[in-house]
């Protein structure tokens, strides 16, 4: 006769043993995630994002740059790469996210956003959910994900703002750039009150212009929102950046002693990047924000 009670006790013991083993073996940490965004185009956001990724990778970190300027991507051009696959192939299930990666300067990996991909121009909620699910495994393979967003407040950008712990906001000293960046900062705090936001004033002629731009941004934020972001730094207008774009090599690697490269190196050491991790994986939070 079969001792069903004994079998039941054995099964319960095995389940308890398996649970204790899982408790003893913590799950591997997900990558830290830095979102880089701007209120309008032309701020030099992608140049800054690609340089940050290359500099952090050159220091020994496993870095993935995700070009989420979907359909109008240019990170691959700035890095001198010609990816065969991009986000659209991953979203449509034609290839895994891992197989779409290419290696770039400094040892970084790039997942391209693609150019002229109509499927990425206005993705549906279901398509984004499928894409975020496909991207989730990458978080266990890298130390840092740098997500370069398209300018403005597209659906994917707002979803990521709701999911991230850390945002680097890139602006210029012109009034239109400051106004649009303020709008993005306001929206980020609306969807994610606990987000850490740093501002970089890019392509400014001198420190006086940078200080003036920052005071306008900070003053408006404090007056109308009751809080303001942190000033991470400013990057001067520098011919070395144009030379690096032409050479398709990040200025931080091509001309590390140039004024712009030194400024970007300082930005890359912004302390919150080293703690840009949430309790739940980034792409899981992004999927939840879609609902």
C-alpha positions in Angstrom: 0.0 0.0 0.0 1.3 3.5 -0.9 2.0 5.8 2.0 0.4 8.9 0.6 0.9 10.9 3.8 4.6 10.1 3.7 4.9 11.1 0.1 3.1 14.3 1.0 5.6 15.1 3.8 8.5 14.4 1.5 7.1 16.7 -1.1 6.5 19.5 1.5 10.1 19.0 2.7 11.5 19.3 -0.8 9.5 22.5 -1.5 10.7 23.9 1.8 14.3 23.0 1.0 14.0 24.6 -2.4 12.6 27.8 -0.9 15.4 28.0 1.6 18.0 27.6 -1.1 16.3 30.4 -3.1 16.4 32.6 -0.1 20.1 31.9 0.5 20.9 32.7 -3.1 19.9 36.3 -3.9 18.9 37.1 -7.4 21.5 38.9 -9.4 21.1 42.7 -9.4 19.7 44.4 -12.4 21.7 47.0 -14.2 21.7 50.6 -13.2 19.7 52.7 -15.6 20.3 56.3 -16.7 17.8 58.0 -18.9 19.1 60.9 -21.0 16.4 63.2 -22.5 15.8 66.7 -23.8 12.8 68.9 -24.3 13.7 69.7 -27.9 15.9 68.5 -30.7 19.3 70.0 -31.4 20.6 70.1 -27.8 23.4 67.6 -28.5 21.7 65.0 -26.3 22.8 62.0 -28.3 26.4 63.2 -28.4 26.4 63.5 -24.7 24.7 60.1 -24.2 27.1 58.3 -26.5 30.1 59.9 -24.8 28.9 59.1 -21.4 28.4 55.4 -22.4 31.8 55.2 -24.0 33.6 56.9 -21.1 32.0 54.6 -18.5 32.7 51.5 -20.6 36.3 52.6 -21.0 36.7 52.5 -17.2 35.7 48.8 -17.1 32.0 48.9 -16.7 29.7 46.7 -18.8 27.7 49.4 -20.5 24.8 49.2 -22.9 23.6 52.3 -24.9 20.0 51.9 -26.0 19.1 54.4 -28.7 15.4 55.0 -28.0 15.1 57.8 -30.5 13.2 55.2 -32.4 13.1 55.6 -36.1 15.3 58.7 -36.1 18.3 57.2 -34.4 21.8 58.5 -34.8 23.9 57.0 -32.0 25.3 54.4 -34.5 26.5 57.2 -36.7 28.2 59.0 -33.8 30.0 55.7 -32.8 31.0 54.7 -36.4 28.8 51.6 -36.4 26.5 50.0 -38.9 24.2 47.7 -37.0 22.3 45.0 -39.0 19.4 45.0 -36.5 17.6 47.6 -34.4 14.8 48.0 -31.9 12.1 47.3 -34.6 13.5 43.8 -35.3 13.4 43.1 -31.5 9.9 44.5 -31.1 8.6 42.4 -34.0 10.3 39.2 -32.6 12.6 38.8 -35.6 15.7 38.6 -33.4 16.5 38.6 -29.7 17.7 41.8 -28.0 21.0 40.1 -27.3 21.6 39.3 -30.9 20.8 42.9 -32.0 23.7 44.3 -30.0 26.9 45.6 -31.6 30.2 46.6 -29.9 31.4 50.1 -30.1 34.2 52.4 -28.9 35.5 51.9 -25.4 33.9 48.4 -25.3 30.3 49.7 -25.0 27.5 47.7 -26.6 24.8 49.5 -28.7 21.2 48.6 -29.4 20.3 50.9 -32.3 16.9 52.7 -32.7 17.0 52.3 -36.5 16.4 55.0 -39.1 13.2 55.5 -41.0 11.5 52.5 -39.3 7.8 53.4 -39.5 6.9 50.7 -37.0 8.8 52.6 -34.3 7.4 56.0 -35.1 4.2 55.5 -33.1 4.2 52.1 -31.4 1.0 50.9 -29.7 0.9 50.0 -26.0 0.9 46.3 -26.9 4.0 46.8 -29.1 5.9 48.6 -26.4 5.0 46.0 -23.8 6.3 43.3 -26.1 9.5 45.4 -26.7 10.1 46.0 -23.0 9.6 42.3 -22.2 12.2 41.4 -24.8 14.6 44.0 -23.4 14.2 42.9 -19.8 16.9 40.1 -19.9 19.6 42.6 -20.9 19.4 44.1 -17.4 21.1 41.1 -16.0 24.1 41.3 -18.4 25.2 44.9 -17.9 26.3 47.2 -15.1 24.8 50.3 -16.7 22.2 51.0 -19.3 22.2 54.5 -20.8 18.9 55.1 -22.6 19.0 57.9 -25.1 15.5 59.2 -25.7 14.0 61.1 -28.6 13.4 64.8 -27.9 10.1 65.8 -26.4 7.5 63.9 -24.5 6.7 60.8 -26.7 4.8 57.9 -25.2 7.9 55.7 -24.8 9.8 58.6 -23.1 7.0 59.3 -20.6 6.8 55.6 -19.8 10.5 55.4 -19.1 10.3 58.6 -17.0 7.8 56.8 -14.8 10.1 53.8 -14.5 13.5 55.3 -14.0 15.2 56.4 -10.8 17.6 58.8 -12.5 17.3 61.3 -15.4 19.9 63.4 -17.1 18.2 66.4 -18.8 20.2 68.0 -21.5 19.4 71.6 -22.5 21.0 74.7 -24.2 21.1 78.3 -23.0 18.5 79.4 -25.6 15.1 80.3 -24.1 13.2 77.8 -26.3 15.4 74.9 -25.1 15.1 76.0 -21.5 11.3 76.2 -21.8 10.9 72.8 -23.4 13.3 71.3 -20.8 11.3 72.8 -18.0 8.1 71.2 -19.5 9.9 67.8 -19.5 11.1 68.2 -16.0 7.6 69.1 -14.8 6.2 66.0 -16.5 8.9 63.7 -15.1 8.0 64.7 -11.6 4.3 64.4 -12.3 4.6 60.8 -13.3 7.5 60.0 -10.9 7.7 62.2 -7.8 10.8 60.4 -6.5 12.9 60.7 -9.6 16.4 62.2 -9.3 17.1 64.7 -12.1 20.3 66.4 -13.1 20.7 69.1 -15.7 23.5 69.6 -18.2 23.7 72.9 -20.1 25.3 71.9 -23.3 27.1 73.9 -26.1 27.3 77.2 -24.2 29.8 80.0 -25.2 31.1 80.6 -21.7 30.4 80.1 -18.0 28.4 83.3 -17.7 25.9 82.0 -20.3 25.7 78.7 -18.5 25.1 80.3 -15.1 22.4 82.6 -16.5 20.7 79.6 -18.2 20.8 77.6 -15.0 19.4 80.4 -12.8 16.5 80.8 -15.2 15.7 77.1 -15.1 16.2 76.8 -11.4 14.2 79.9 -10.6 11.2 78.8 -12.7 11.3 75.3 -11.2 11.4 76.6 -7.6 8.7 79.3 -8.2 6.1 77.1 -10.0 6.9 73.6 -8.8 8.5 74.1 -5.4 11.6 72.1 -6.2 14.4 72.1 -8.8 16.8 69.6 -10.3 20.6 69.4 -9.6 23.0 71.2 -11.9 25.4 68.5 -13.0 27.6 70.8 -15.2 27.9 72.7 -18.4 29.7 71.7 -21.7 31.3 74.5 -23.8 30.8 74.9 -27.5 34.0 73.3 -28.8 35.2 72.6 -32.4 36.5 69.3 -31.0 33.0 68.0 -30.9 32.4 68.7 -34.6 35.7 67.0 -35.4 34.6 63.9 -33.4 31.3 63.8 -35.2 33.0 63.8 -38.5 35.5 61.1 -37.3 32.6 59.1 -35.8 34.4 58.7 -32.5 33.3 60.1 -29.2 35.1 63.3 -28.3 35.9 61.9 -24.9 38.0 59.2 -26.6 39.3 61.1 -29.6 40.4 64.4 -28.0 40.2 63.7 -24.2 42.1 66.9 -23.4 39.7 69.2 -25.2 37.4 71.5 -23.2 34.3 69.6 -24.1 35.7 66.2 -23.4 36.9 67.4 -19.9 33.4 68.7 -19.2 31.7 65.5 -20.3 34.2 63.5 -18.2 33.0 65.4 -15.2 29.4 64.8 -16.1 30.1 61.1 -16.4 31.2 61.0 -12.8 27.8 62.4 -11.5 27.3 60.4 -8.3 23.6 59.4 -8.9 24.7 57.3 -11.9 26.4 54.9 -9.5 23.1 54.4 -7.6 20.6 54.5 -10.5 18.8 51.3 -9.5 15.2 50.8 -8.4 13.7 48.0 -6.2 12.3 46.4 -9.4 14.0 46.0 -12.8 13.6 49.0 -15.0 11.8 47.3 -17.9 9.4 45.6 -15.5 8.5 49.0 -14.1 8.1 50.4 -17.6 5.7 47.6 -18.5 3.7 48.4 -15.4 3.6 52.1 -16.4 2.0 51.1 -19.7 -1.1 49.8 -17.9 
